[in-house]
């Protein structure tokens, strides 16, 4: 086997930093959001999948793959998990969403993962020849005996086409969902003030840009994986932007911090005066009553803070000290009051409890029932019957 020199340059360094940061972000997103925030959990899985795809691209781009040939094409099945994940990330913010009931979206990924086993079990010599061919290197092939076909159905050559079609289909589904949601709110997707819609729309923009780059690269480099680094550079940029948003919205930076220990007691040395607290509370009331911010299933302290152009630290402090409750207690109060109003109407008598829960921002009936009973001492059904 001929020795291949590893090539490290600026592009490789940028992609490596993007991969490292992506793995770091994905770990904490999945760890923190495992049960209580499905959209962010899905985003964590998306960033993990992207990081693994970028890692495969990096070892190919640098030539390091010839030192770890057993890793050849290890991330290829992830091409079929990204499109449905991106759609489900958006759907989980607007629909009465249950991840378990959407398992069928992952069937193409499971199929391709199983099909790739035929390639994964090939000899090192076969994988060496495959890389030489794909990377269009001027190197002699190795003698390799194929004990069984790596492509018994002769479909591996269509993986790029299938990936492109998958992205187009799920992008169309996402656009349809967003347009329909905006229409139900009396707005349009392109002119909306709803922060969740804006965020989802921007995520769709980035997805479409990646699709365009993917198509461009595959046309320009039709017979190889050369040029894929354009995609990985853009993905690295997206990860950098995500990291910047996470750090920019973190309440850690609004507290007295130190490198050697955690932040000091909450609100210590706060510059927030009483008048400012009242101003913040009025802005919160405006968002809740006029903009119906609480109806969003992805409503969060950071999202509300950004909507009223205040820091999360100050918003949390104003709610805690002036209303004597937490942000989530305030959110539940508005949601339950809205639910009570709906339950009193003729329409509320026809809707299911799940429908009402979804209308006021809850992703599950159980969470809605728990919050409603805690505040009113009745279940939604009992309140409606009374």
Residue frames relative to the residue before (quaternion, step in Angstrom):
aa qw qx qy qz dx dy dz
X 1.0000 0.0000 0.0000 0.0000 0.00 0.00 0.00
X 0.3798 -0.7513 0.4942 0.2171 3.57 -0.64 1.11
X 0.4796 -0.6732 0.4894 0.2780 3.57 -1.02 0.90
X 0.1729 -0.7774 0.6006 0.0712 3.57 -0.88 1.04
X 0.3759 -0.7449 0.5065 0.2176 3.57 -0.73 1.04
X 0.4102 -0.7068 0.5258 0.2360 3.56 -0.92 0.95
X 0.2095 -0.7905 0.5694 0.0835 3.57 -0.91 1.00
X 0.0091 -0.7914 0.6102 -0.0348 3.58 -0.57 1.21
X 0.1135 0.7842 -0.6015 0.1016 3.58 -0.75 1.06
X 0.7755 -0.3540 0.2404 0.4642 3.57 -1.30 -0.10
X 0.6346 0.5360 -0.3296 0.4488 3.59 0.96 -0.86
X 0.6569 0.5148 -0.3046 0.4590 3.56 0.93 -0.92
X 0.6460 0.5213 -0.3185 0.4576 3.60 0.99 -0.83
X 0.6485 0.5164 -0.3174 0.4604 3.60 0.94 -0.90
X 0.6669 0.4898 -0.3011 0.4740 3.59 0.91 -0.91
X 0.6375 0.5295 -0.3309 0.4513 3.60 0.98 -0.81
X 0.6459 0.5037 -0.3191 0.4768 3.60 0.97 -0.82
X 0.6388 0.5300 -0.3185 0.4578 3.57 1.00 -0.84
X 0.6427 0.5180 -0.3142 0.4690 3.59 0.99 -0.85
X 0.6722 0.5059 -0.2999 0.4498 3.59 0.83 -1.01
X 0.6785 0.4812 -0.2866 0.4754 3.56 0.92 -0.92
X 0.6352 0.5427 -0.3217 0.4456 3.57 1.05 -0.79
X 0.6559 0.4989 -0.3086 0.4751 3.59 0.94 -0.85
X 0.6384 0.5346 -0.3141 0.4560 3.56 1.02 -0.84
X 0.6849 0.4807 -0.2803 0.4704 3.59 0.86 -1.00
X 0.6653 0.5229 -0.3140 0.4305 3.58 0.86 -0.96
X 0.6196 0.5541 -0.3449 0.4361 3.60 1.00 -0.80
X 0.7316 0.4277 -0.2505 0.4680 3.58 0.78 -0.99
X 0.6012 0.5447 -0.3659 0.4561 3.61 1.07 -0.60
X 0.7018 0.4556 -0.2739 0.4742 3.58 0.86 -0.94
X 0.6454 0.5304 -0.3170 0.4490 3.59 1.02 -0.79
X 0.7351 0.4329 -0.2332 0.4667 3.58 0.87 -0.97
X 0.7864 0.3549 -0.1545 0.4814 3.59 1.05 -0.71
X 0.2419 0.8355 -0.4772 0.1252 3.57 1.27 0.25
X 0.8315 0.1673 -0.0657 0.5257 3.60 0.87 -0.90
X 0.7722 0.4294 -0.1950 0.4259 3.57 1.01 -0.73
X 0.7882 0.1956 -0.1322 0.5684 3.63 1.19 -0.06
X 0.2172 -0.8344 0.4966 0.1000 3.56 0.20 1.34
X 0.6475 0.5183 -0.3554 0.4310 3.68 0.82 -0.80
X 0.7008 0.4512 -0.2810 0.4758 3.59 0.87 -0.88
X 0.5798 0.5568 -0.3712 0.4648 3.58 1.16 -0.54
X 0.6571 0.4963 -0.3029 0.4798 3.58 0.94 -0.92
X 0.6371 0.5206 -0.3311 0.4621 3.59 0.99 -0.81
X 0.6181 0.5432 -0.3419 0.4538 3.60 1.04 -0.71
X 0.6596 0.4938 -0.2985 0.4817 3.58 1.01 -0.86
X 0.6154 0.5464 -0.3384 0.4563 3.59 1.06 -0.78
X 0.6862 0.4745 -0.2880 0.4702 3.58 0.85 -0.97
X 0.6149 0.5330 -0.3476 0.4658 3.61 1.06 -0.67
X 0.6644 0.5011 -0.3011 0.4656 3.59 0.90 -0.93
X 0.6450 0.5149 -0.3153 0.4684 3.58 0.97 -0.85
X 0.6542 0.5239 -0.3145 0.4456 3.58 0.95 -0.87
X 0.6618 0.4949 -0.3046 0.4736 3.59 1.00 -0.81
X 0.6362 0.5112 -0.3256 0.4773 3.60 1.02 -0.75
X 0.6519 0.5055 -0.3077 0.4741 3.56 1.03 -0.81
X 0.6238 0.5371 -0.3430 0.4525 3.59 1.05 -0.71
X 0.6378 0.5062 -0.3290 0.4783 3.58 0.98 -0.80
X 0.6549 0.5115 -0.3089 0.4627 3.57 0.99 -0.84
X 0.6427 0.5394 -0.3214 0.4390 3.57 1.04 -0.78
X 0.6823 0.4705 -0.3055 0.4688 3.61 0.86 -0.88
X 0.6255 0.5102 -0.3433 0.4801 3.58 1.14 -0.54
X 0.6679 0.5236 -0.2977 0.4372 3.58 0.89 -0.99
X 0.7331 0.4219 -0.2357 0.4785 3.58 0.93 -0.88
X 0.4752 -0.6645 0.4472 0.3640 3.59 1.21 -0.39
X 0.4466 0.7049 -0.4497 0.3185 3.58 1.27 0.02
X 0.4905 0.6777 -0.4238 0.3472 3.60 1.23 -0.35
X 0.6389 0.5388 -0.3363 0.4340 3.60 1.12 -0.61
X 0.6375 0.4779 -0.3335 0.5040 3.59 1.27 -0.08
X 0.7605 0.2145 -0.1375 0.5972 3.58 1.29 -0.34
X 0.0168 -0.8665 0.4988 -0.0006 3.57 0.79 1.02
X 0.5831 0.5955 -0.3743 0.4064 3.57 1.14 -0.52
X 0.6387 0.5258 -0.3229 0.4597 3.61 1.26 -0.31
X 0.3782 0.7634 -0.4678 0.2353 3.61 1.24 -0.13
X 0.8664 0.0045 -0.0585 0.4960 3.56 -0.86 1.12
X 0.2879 0.8001 -0.4972 0.1723 3.62 1.19 0.36
X 0.7421 0.4076 -0.2286 0.4805 3.63 1.06 -0.66
X 0.3646 0.7755 -0.4667 0.2186 3.61 1.23 -0.04
X 0.6531 0.5214 -0.3498 0.4235 3.68 0.85 -0.75
X 0.5770 0.6104 -0.3784 0.3889 3.60 1.15 -0.51
X 0.4783 0.6584 -0.4359 0.3842 3.60 1.25 -0.25
X 0.7446 0.4168 -0.2093 0.4775 3.57 1.10 -0.75
X 0.6262 0.5156 -0.3601 0.4608 3.60 1.23 0.05
X 0.5965 0.6125 -0.3565 0.3767 3.58 1.14 -0.58
X 0.6684 0.5088 -0.3417 0.4214 3.68 0.72 -0.88
X 0.7030 0.4341 -0.3064 0.4728 3.66 0.75 -0.86
X 0.6145 0.5505 -0.3573 0.4378 3.61 1.04 -0.67
X 0.6485 0.5147 -0.3203 0.4604 3.57 0.97 -0.83
X 0.6461 0.4999 -0.3135 0.4842 3.59 1.03 -0.76
X 0.6841 0.4880 -0.2884 0.4590 3.60 0.89 -0.93
X 0.5716 0.5798 -0.3780 0.4407 3.58 1.15 -0.58
X 0.6883 0.4477 -0.2729 0.5013 3.57 0.96 -0.85
X 0.6638 0.5250 -0.3126 0.4314 3.59 0.87 -0.96
X 0.6439 0.5498 -0.3271 0.4198 3.60 1.01 -0.76
X 0.6711 0.4979 -0.2987 0.4611 3.59 1.22 -0.32
X 0.7804 0.3443 -0.1656 0.4950 3.59 1.18 -0.40
X 0.7451 0.3832 -0.2221 0.4986 3.59 1.09 -0.52
X 0.5617 -0.5260 0.4842 0.4163 3.55 -1.32 0.18
X 0.0107 -0.8990 0.4326 -0.0667 3.47 0.48 1.35
X 0.0138 0.7537 -0.6570 0.0084 3.52 -1.07 0.86
X 0.4387 -0.7359 0.4518 0.2485 3.56 -0.54 1.19
X 0.6394 0.5599 -0.3317 0.4095 3.59 0.98 -0.82
X 0.6874 0.4870 -0.2890 0.4548 3.58 1.04 -0.70
X 0.6805 0.4641 -0.2885 0.4882 3.60 1.27 -0.03
X 0.2527 0.8162 -0.4863 0.1828 3.59 1.23 0.47
X 0.6116 0.6027 -0.3555 0.3692 3.60 1.04 -0.73
X 0.5491 0.6178 -0.3983 0.3977 3.60 1.20 -0.41
X 0.7104 0.4729 -0.2545 0.4549 3.59 1.14 -0.55
X 0.3811 0.7513 -0.4684 0.2663 3.60 1.26 0.11
X 0.6444 0.5037 -0.3513 0.4556 3.68 0.89 -0.74
X 0.6279 0.5272 -0.3301 0.4678 3.61 1.04 -0.74
X 0.6679 0.4937 -0.3043 0.4664 3.59 0.88 -0.93
X 0.6433 0.5226 -0.3246 0.4557 3.58 0.97 -0.85
X 0.7140 0.4546 -0.2785 0.4538 3.58 0.78 -0.99
X 0.5891 0.5561 -0.3638 0.4597 3.58 1.12 -0.60
X 0.6723 0.4809 -0.2905 0.4819 3.57 0.97 -0.86
X 0.6570 0.5175 -0.3113 0.4512 3.57 1.01 -0.84
X 0.6442 0.5457 -0.3196 0.4301 3.59 1.06 -0.74
X 0.4811 0.6650 -0.4383 0.3663 3.58 1.23 -0.28
X 0.5961 0.5701 -0.3643 0.4324 3.61 1.08 -0.69
X 0.6905 0.4404 -0.2761 0.5030 3.59 1.08 -0.71
X 0.6393 0.5540 -0.3355 0.4146 3.58 0.93 -0.89
X 0.7017 0.4774 -0.2629 0.4589 3.60 1.10 -0.69
X 0.4645 0.6792 -0.4494 0.3479 3.58 1.25 0.03
X 0.6192 -0.5626 0.4065 0.3670 3.56 -1.27 0.40
X 0.6605 -0.4953 0.3921 0.4057 3.55 -1.31 0.34
X 0.6269 0.5487 -0.3320 0.4423 3.58 1.04 -0.79
X 0.6439 0.5166 -0.3153 0.4681 3.58 1.01 -0.83
X 0.6732 0.4892 -0.2937 0.4703 3.58 0.98 -0.85
X 0.5925 0.5514 -0.3524 0.4698 3.57 1.14 -0.65
X 0.6758 0.4887 -0.2892 0.4700 3.58 0.85 -0.96
X 0.6279 0.5441 -0.3311 0.4473 3.58 1.03 -0.79
X 0.6783 0.4864 -0.2875 0.4697 3.59 0.95 -0.87
X 0.6219 0.5337 -0.3377 0.4630 3.57 1.01 -0.77
X 0.6725 0.5000 -0.2894 0.4627 3.56 1.00 -0.88
X 0.6978 0.4864 -0.2747 0.4484 3.57 0.80 -1.04
X 0.7347 0.4093 -0.2239 0.4926 3.58 1.00 -0.86
X 0.3570 -0.7783 0.4539 0.2467 3.56 1.39 0.06
X 0.2559 0.7781 -0.5228 0.2360 3.55 0.89 1.02
X 0.4152 -0.6957 0.5296 0.2514 3.56 -1.08 0.72
X 0.3766 0.7046 -0.4926 0.3450 3.53 0.51 1.29
X 0.5237 -0.6301 0.4619 0.3396 3.58 -1.11 0.59
X 0.4594 -0.6675 0.5090 0.2905 3.56 -1.11 0.66
X 0.4404 -0.6710 0.5285 0.2767 3.55 -1.25 0.50
X 0.5207 -0.5948 0.5006 0.3528 3.54 -1.23 0.46
X 0.0983 0.8008 -0.5797 0.1143 3.56 -0.63 1.11
X 0.2641 -0.7570 0.5817 0.1373 3.54 -0.96 0.93
X 0.2447 -0.7760 0.5672 0.1274 3.57 -0.68 1.11
X 0.2686 -0.7979 0.5226 0.1345 3.58 -0.32 1.29
X 0.7713 -0.0267 0.0215 0.6356 3.57 1.18 -0.64
X 0.6220 -0.5838 0.3770 0.3609 3.56 -1.18 0.57
X 0.3933 -0.7027 0.5424 0.2395 3.56 -1.02 0.83
X 0.7793 0.2166 -0.0949 0.5803 3.57 1.26 -0.37
X 0.0661 -0.8636 0.4982 0.0408 3.60 0.59 1.14
X 0.7256 0.4027 -0.2446 0.5016 3.61 1.09 -0.57
X 0.3714 -0.7582 0.4591 0.2764 3.59 1.35 0.01
X 0.4773 0.6770 -0.4318 0.3570 3.60 0.88 0.94
X 0.4531 0.7095 -0.4534 0.2929 3.61 1.20 -0.14
X 0.6251 0.5661 -0.3346 0.4204 3.56 1.11 -0.61
X 0.6854 0.4760 -0.2772 0.4763 3.57 1.27 -0.28
X 0.3594 0.7734 -0.4728 0.2216 3.59 1.27 0.12
X 0.6616 0.4981 -0.3185 0.4612 3.62 0.94 -0.79
X 0.6373 0.5197 -0.3169 0.4725 3.56 1.02 -0.83
X 0.6695 0.4996 -0.2967 0.4628 3.58 0.91 -0.94
X 0.6289 0.5290 -0.3324 0.4628 3.58 1.04 -0.77
X 0.6609 0.5120 -0.3018 0.4582 3.57 0.92 -0.92
X 0.6535 0.5072 -0.3113 0.4678 3.58 0.94 -0.89
X 0.6384 0.5379 -0.3222 0.4464 3.58 0.99 -0.86
X 0.6608 0.4987 -0.3053 0.4706 3.57 0.93 -0.89
X 0.6555 0.5155 -0.3170 0.4518 3.59 0.96 -0.85
X 0.6558 0.5170 -0.3113 0.4536 3.59 0.93 -0.91
X 0.7277 0.4321 -0.2533 0.4686 3.58 0.78 -1.01
X 0.5895 0.5397 -0.3732 0.4711 3.58 1.14 -0.48
X 0.6394 0.5159 -0.3164 0.4743 3.58 1.02 -0.82
X 0.6421 0.5174 -0.3182 0.4678 3.60 1.01 -0.82
X 0.6520 0.5153 -0.3091 0.4625 3.57 1.02 -0.82
X 0.6390 0.5187 -0.3215 0.4682 3.57 0.96 -0.87
X 0.6498 0.5188 -0.3141 0.4581 3.58 0.92 -0.89
X 0.6561 0.5106 -0.3105 0.4608 3.58 0.94 -0.88
X 0.6913 0.4854 -0.2820 0.4550 3.59 0.86 -0.96
X 0.6437 0.5148 -0.3202 0.4669 3.58 0.97 -0.85
X 0.6675 0.5037 -0.2968 0.4611 3.57 0.95 -0.90
X 0.6493 0.5140 -0.3128 0.4652 3.59 1.00 -0.82
X 0.6543 0.5067 -0.3124 0.4664 3.55 0.94 -0.89
X 0.6418 0.5298 -0.3192 0.4534 3.58 0.99 -0.84
X 0.6544 0.5163 -0.3137 0.4547 3.59 0.99 -0.81
X 0.6787 0.4584 -0.2748 0.5037 3.58 1.25 -0.46
X 0.5125 -0.6571 0.4088 0.3722 3.57 1.30 0.00
X 0.6151 0.5132 -0.3489 0.4864 3.57 1.20 0.53
X 0.3774 -0.6600 0.5685 0.3143 3.53 -1.32 -0.23
X 0.6319 -0.5607 0.3751 0.3817 3.57 -1.16 0.56
X 0.7175 0.4568 -0.2533 0.4608 3.57 1.01 -0.79
X 0.7615 0.1975 -0.1414 0.6009 3.59 1.25 -0.36
X 0.3155 0.7403 -0.5226 0.2817 3.54 0.16 1.32
X 0.3135 -0.7385 0.5644 0.1945 3.56 -1.19 0.57
X 0.4889 0.6585 -0.4317 0.3756 3.58 1.28 -0.05
X 0.4186 -0.7526 0.4491 0.2379 3.56 -0.55 1.17
X 0.6275 0.5326 -0.3410 0.4541 3.60 1.05 -0.70
X 0.6460 0.5056 -0.3128 0.4788 3.57 1.01 -0.81
X 0.6457 0.5201 -0.3208 0.4580 3.57 0.95 -0.86
X 0.6640 0.5082 -0.3001 0.4590 3.58 0.90 -0.94
X 0.6738 0.4878 -0.2920 0.4720 3.59 0.94 -0.91
X 0.6307 0.5346 -0.3266 0.4580 3.56 1.04 -0.81
X 0.6630 0.5003 -0.3057 0.4655 3.59 0.96 -0.85
X 0.6185 0.5293 -0.3384 0.4720 3.58 1.07 -0.72
X 0.6293 0.5263 -0.3246 0.4708 3.57 1.08 -0.76
X 0.6048 0.5580 -0.3537 0.4446 3.60 1.00 -0.78
X 0.6790 0.4937 -0.2922 0.4580 3.57 0.85 -0.99
X 0.6285 0.5339 -0.3326 0.4576 3.57 1.03 -0.79
X 0.6737 0.4926 -0.2980 0.4633 3.57 0.90 -0.91
X 0.6157 0.5338 -0.3497 0.4623 3.59 1.06 -0.67
X 0.6416 0.5120 -0.3203 0.4728 3.58 0.99 -0.84
X 0.6308 0.5303 -0.3312 0.4594 3.60 1.01 -0.81
X 0.6549 0.5068 -0.3097 0.4673 3.59 0.95 -0.88
X 0.6502 0.4990 -0.3176 0.4769 3.60 0.94 -0.87
X 0.6285 0.5465 -0.3250 0.4480 3.58 0.99 -0.89
X 0.6813 0.4787 -0.2914 0.4710 3.59 0.84 -0.98
X 0.6379 0.5350 -0.3203 0.4519 3.58 0.95 -0.88
X 0.6816 0.4945 -0.2862 0.4572 3.57 0.87 -1.00
X 0.6934 0.4847 -0.2883 0.4485 3.59 0.90 -0.90
X 0.6237 0.5036 -0.3420 0.4903 3.59 1.16 -0.51
X 0.6958 0.4840 -0.2708 0.4564 3.57 0.92 -0.95
X 0.7752 0.1751 -0.0865 0.6008 3.57 1.07 -0.81
X 0.0563 -0.8860 0.4599 0.0201 3.53 0.77 1.12
X 0.7903 0.3360 -0.1679 0.4841 3.58 0.99 -0.72
X 0.7581 0.3086 -0.1941 0.5406 3.60 1.19 0.30
X 0.5230 -0.6095 0.4923 0.3355 3.52 -1.40 0.05
X 0.3786 0.7097 -0.5004 0.3204 3.57 1.26 0.24
X 0.7405 0.3807 -0.2833 0.4760 3.57 -0.94 0.78
X 0.4937 0.6643 -0.4302 0.3604 3.59 1.23 -0.23
X 0.5582 0.6258 -0.3964 0.3737 3.58 1.16 -0.49
X 0.5226 0.6053 -0.4234 0.4257 3.62 1.20 -0.31
X 0.6495 0.5074 -0.3007 0.4799 3.55 1.02 -0.88
X 0.6912 0.4914 -0.2889 0.4442 3.59 0.87 -0.95
X 0.6088 0.5355 -0.3542 0.4660 3.58 1.09 -0.58
X 0.6656 0.4867 -0.3087 0.4742 3.58 0.94 -0.83
X 0.6362 0.5181 -0.3258 0.4697 3.58 1.02 -0.79
X 0.6123 0.5384 -0.3442 0.4655 3.59 1.07 -0.73
X 0.6331 0.5287 -0.3211 0.4654 3.57 1.01 -0.82
X 0.6439 0.5209 -0.3152 0.4633 3.58 0.98 -0.84
X 0.6571 0.5020 -0.3073 0.4709 3.59 0.99 -0.84
X 0.6223 0.5278 -0.3401 0.4674 3.59 1.01 -0.78
X 0.6638 0.5076 -0.3008 0.4596 3.58 0.95 -0.90
X 0.6344 0.5266 -0.3220 0.4654 3.58 1.04 -0.81
X 0.6512 0.5132 -0.3087 0.4661 3.57 0.96 -0.90
X 0.6429 0.5257 -0.3185 0.4571 3.58 1.00 -0.83
X 0.6498 0.5098 -0.3167 0.4665 3.60 1.00 -0.81
X 0.6438 0.5256 -0.3252 0.4511 3.58 0.95 -0.87
X 0.6933 0.4620 -0.2784 0.4778 3.58 0.90 -0.91
X 0.6520 0.5354 -0.3167 0.4335 3.58 1.01 -0.79
X 0.7339 0.4108 -0.2287 0.4902 3.58 1.09 -0.71
X 0.4964 0.6818 -0.4259 0.3278 3.60 1.22 -0.18
X 0.4450 -0.6914 0.5052 0.2621 3.58 -0.98 0.88
X 0.4589 0.6943 -0.4449 0.3306 3.59 1.22 -0.26
X 0.7027 0.4867 -0.2758 0.4397 3.57 0.97 -0.85
X 0.6431 0.4983 -0.3302 0.4786 3.59 1.28 -0.11
X 0.6588 0.4689 -0.2988 0.5067 3.56 1.31 0.09
X 0.5675 -0.5532 0.4645 0.3951 3.55 -1.30 0.30
X 0.0351 -0.8402 0.5389 -0.0488 3.58 -0.47 1.21
X 0.1184 -0.7753 0.6158 0.0761 3.51 -1.28 0.39
X 0.5683 -0.6138 0.4315 0.3377 3.53 -1.13 0.60
X 0.7425 0.4632 -0.2191 0.4315 3.58 1.07 -0.77
X 0.7992 0.1100 -0.0802 0.5855 3.60 1.19 -0.23
X 0.6626 -0.5190 0.3562 0.4057 3.57 -1.26 0.22
X 0.7020 -0.4478 0.3314 0.4438 3.58 -1.27 0.16
X 0.5253 -0.6319 0.4670 0.3266 3.58 -1.15 0.59
X 0.7778 -0.3556 0.2267 0.4660 3.54 -1.32 0.09
X 0.5907 -0.6141 0.4076 0.3282 3.53 -1.02 0.93
X 0.8460 0.1835 -0.1873 0.4642 3.54 -1.11 0.93
X 0.4351 0.6864 -0.4868 0.3201 3.62 1.18 0.01
X 0.8350 0.1083 -0.1443 0.5198 3.54 -1.03 0.94
X 0.2831 0.7716 -0.5224 0.2271 3.60 1.10 0.65
X 0.3351 -0.7476 0.5440 0.1813 3.54 -1.03 0.84
X 0.4670 0.6986 -0.4306 0.3293 3.60 1.29 0.05
X 0.1857 -0.7982 0.5671 0.0828 3.59 -0.57 1.16
X 0.7171 -0.4759 0.2938 0.4159 3.57 -1.27 0.37
X 0.6455 0.5303 -0.3309 0.4389 3.59 0.91 -0.86
X 0.6563 0.5100 -0.3088 0.4625 3.57 1.01 -0.81
X 0.6063 0.5522 -0.3543 0.4494 3.57 1.09 -0.68
X 0.6532 0.5079 -0.3130 0.4663 3.58 0.99 -0.83
X 0.6279 0.5341 -0.3285 0.4611 3.57 1.03 -0.79
X 0.6556 0.5088 -0.3040 0.4679 3.56 0.98 -0.90
X 0.6575 0.5121 -0.3158 0.4536 3.59 0.93 -0.87
X 0.6393 0.5118 -0.3301 0.4695 3.60 1.01 -0.72
X 0.6427 0.5096 -0.3200 0.4742 3.59 1.06 -0.76
X 0.6266 0.5272 -0.3285 0.4707 3.57 1.06 -0.77
X 0.6543 0.5189 -0.3057 0.4573 3.57 0.94 -0.93
X 0.6255 0.5360 -0.3268 0.4633 3.57 1.04 -0.77
X 0.6710 0.4945 -0.2932 0.4683 3.57 0.91 -0.91
X 0.7015 0.4781 -0.2727 0.4528 3.57 0.92 -0.90
X 0.7629 0.3980 -0.2140 0.4624 3.60 0.81 -0.99
X 0.7578 0.3800 -0.2040 0.4896 3.57 0.91 -0.91
X 0.7676 0.3469 -0.1808 0.5077 3.58 0.91 -0.95
X 0.2912 -0.7859 0.4929 0.2336 3.58 1.32 -0.25
X 0.0722 0.8455 -0.5243 0.0711 3.57 0.96 0.91
X 0.6285 0.5825 -0.3337 0.3928 3.58 1.04 -0.79
X 0.5679 0.6190 -0.3838 0.3835 3.62 1.19 -0.40
X 0.5850 0.5812 -0.3780 0.4208 3.61 1.17 -0.44
X 0.4334 -0.7111 0.4914 0.2550 3.57 -0.81 0.99
X 0.7039 0.4181 -0.2597 0.5121 3.59 1.24 -0.35
X 0.2507 0.7874 -0.5227 0.2095 3.59 1.23 0.43
X 0.0575 0.8024 -0.5875 0.0875 3.56 -0.87 0.96
X 0.6578 -0.4994 0.3832 0.4135 3.54 -1.29 0.34
X 0.6712 0.4977 -0.3026 0.4585 3.58 0.92 -0.90
X 0.6503 0.5203 -0.3152 0.4550 3.58 1.03 -0.79
X 0.6508 0.5007 -0.3076 0.4808 3.57 0.98 -0.86
X 0.6428 0.5383 -0.3188 0.4421 3.57 0.98 -0.90
X 0.6678 0.4891 -0.2999 0.4742 3.55 0.97 -0.85
X 0.6295 0.5537 -0.3326 0.4319 3.58 1.05 -0.76
X 0.7624 0.3158 -0.1905 0.5317 3.61 1.06 -0.68
X 0.4619 -0.7298 0.4112 0.2916 3.56 1.33 0.32
X 0.5264 0.5737 -0.4413 0.4461 3.55 0.92 1.02
X 0.5593 -0.5855 0.4505 0.3760 3.57 -1.23 0.33
X 0.5970 -0.5737 0.4223 0.3690 3.59 -1.14 0.63
X 0.6065 0.5770 -0.3371 0.4308 3.56 1.08 -0.78
X 0.7075 0.4517 -0.2621 0.4762 3.60 0.86 -0.96
X 0.6299 0.5261 -0.3366 0.4616 3.59 1.00 -0.74
X 0.6585 0.5031 -0.3020 0.4712 3.56 0.93 -0.93
X 0.6553 0.5184 -0.3100 0.4536 3.59 0.96 -0.87
X 0.6543 0.5164 -0.3149 0.4540 3.59 0.92 -0.88
X 0.6627 0.4958 -0.3040 0.4718 3.59 0.94 -0.88
X 0.6798 0.5084 -0.2919 0.4407 3.58 0.86 -0.98
X 0.7762 0.3978 -0.1968 0.4478 3.56 0.75 -1.07
X 0.7358 0.4084 -0.2406 0.4836 3.61 1.01 -0.69
X 0.7766 0.3101 -0.1629 0.5236 3.60 1.04 -0.72
X 0.3235 -0.7810 0.4737 0.2468 3.56 1.33 -0.20
X 0.6447 0.4418 -0.3571 0.5114 3.56 0.93 0.94
X 0.5252 -0.6131 0.4812 0.3415 3.56 -1.30 0.26
X 0.6874 -0.4568 0.3489 0.4439 3.57 -1.29 0.18
X 0.6883 0.4869 -0.2940 0.4502 3.59 0.90 -0.91
X 0.6121 0.5185 -0.3538 0.4809 3.61 1.12 -0.53
X 0.6322 0.5167 -0.3220 0.4791 3.58 1.05 -0.77
X 0.6422 0.5282 -0.3141 0.4582 3.56 0.96 -0.90
X 0.6643 0.5030 -0.2989 0.4651 3.58 0.93 -0.92
X 0.6186 0.5569 -0.3421 0.4361 3.59 1.04 -0.77
X 0.6854 0.4696 -0.2852 0.4779 3.58 0.86 -0.93
X 0.6548 0.5193 -0.3163 0.4489 3.58 0.97 -0.83
X 0.6738 0.4875 -0.2996 0.4674 3.58 0.93 -0.87
X 0.6331 0.5218 -0.3368 0.4620 3.62 0.99 -0.75
X 0.6383 0.5077 -0.3175 0.4837 3.56 1.04 -0.79
X 0.6482 0.5175 -0.3149 0.4613 3.59 0.97 -0.85
X 0.6306 0.5320 -0.3309 0.4582 3.60 0.99 -0.78
X 0.6428 0.5201 -0.3186 0.4634 3.57 1.01 -0.82
X 0.6628 0.4978 -0.3028 0.4704 3.57 0.98 -0.86
X 0.6639 0.5321 -0.3052 0.4278 3.60 0.92 -0.94
X 0.6549 0.5249 -0.3117 0.4453 3.60 1.14 -0.55
X 0.6384 0.5475 -0.3235 0.4336 3.59 1.23 -0.37
X 0.6490 -0.4953 0.3975 0.4190 3.56 -1.29 0.23
X 0.6288 0.5282 -0.3353 0.4618 3.58 1.05 -0.77
X 0.6484 0.5412 -0.3147 0.4332 3.56 1.00 -0.82
X 0.6346 0.5286 -0.3314 0.4560 3.56 1.15 -0.52
X 0.6847 0.4715 -0.2753 0.4827 3.56 1.24 -0.46
X 0.6369 0.5483 -0.3306 0.4295 3.57 1.09 -0.68
X 0.4738 -0.6299 0.5246 0.3218 3.55 -1.20 0.52
X 0.6392 -0.5177 0.3930 0.4110 3.57 -1.24 0.36
X 0.6103 0.5519 -0.3463 0.4506 3.60 1.10 -0.71
X 0.6466 0.5211 -0.3173 0.4579 3.59 1.00 -0.85
X 0.6648 0.4943 -0.3028 0.4712 3.57 0.95 -0.87
X 0.6178 0.5452 -0.3386 0.4543 3.59 1.01 -0.81
X 0.6657 0.5022 -0.2950 0.4665 3.57 0.95 -0.90
X 0.6542 0.5373 -0.3153 0.4290 3.59 0.98 -0.85
X 0.7498 0.3773 -0.2201 0.4969 3.59 1.06 -0.65
X 0.7138 -0.5186 0.2390 0.4054 3.60 1.24 0.26
X 0.5773 0.5883 -0.3937 0.4069 3.59 1.23 0.06
X 0.4010 -0.7207 0.5185 0.2255 3.55 -1.10 0.79
X 0.7984 0.1999 -0.1030 0.5585 3.58 1.17 -0.41
X 0.5763 -0.5964 0.4453 0.3375 3.54 -1.19 0.66
X 0.6508 0.5414 -0.3244 0.4221 3.59 0.94 -0.86
X 0.6545 0.4989 -0.3172 0.4713 3.59 0.95 -0.84
X 0.6352 0.5301 -0.3158 0.4645 3.57 1.05 -0.80
X 0.6640 0.5097 -0.3010 0.4569 3.57 0.90 -0.96
X 0.6505 0.5315 -0.3128 0.4433 3.57 0.97 -0.91
X 0.6847 0.4779 -0.2810 0.4730 3.58 0.88 -0.98
X 0.6579 0.5260 -0.3097 0.4411 3.60 0.93 -0.92
X 0.6915 0.4733 -0.2818 0.4673 3.58 0.90 -0.93
X 0.6193 0.5535 -0.3442 0.4378 3.58 1.06 -0.71
X 0.7320 0.4255 -0.2299 0.4799 3.58 1.00 -0.83
X 0.8039 0.2911 -0.1350 0.5008 3.61 0.94 -0.87
X 0.3806 -0.7304 0.4686 0.3194 3.60 1.30 -0.28
X 0.6787 0.3911 -0.2921 0.5487 3.57 1.27 0.44
X 0.4675 -0.6100 0.5355 0.3500 3.54 -1.25 0.34
X 0.6506 -0.5069 0.3703 0.4273 3.62 -1.15 0.35
X 0.6488 0.5225 -0.3225 0.4495 3.61 0.97 -0.83
X 0.6654 0.4959 -0.3044 0.4675 3.58 0.95 -0.86
X 0.6269 0.5311 -0.3309 0.4642 3.57 1.03 -0.79
X 0.6622 0.5046 -0.3081 0.4604 3.59 0.94 -0.86
X 0.6681 0.5087 -0.2978 0.4541 3.58 0.96 -0.87
X 0.6735 0.4972 -0.3001 0.4572 3.57 1.10 -0.65
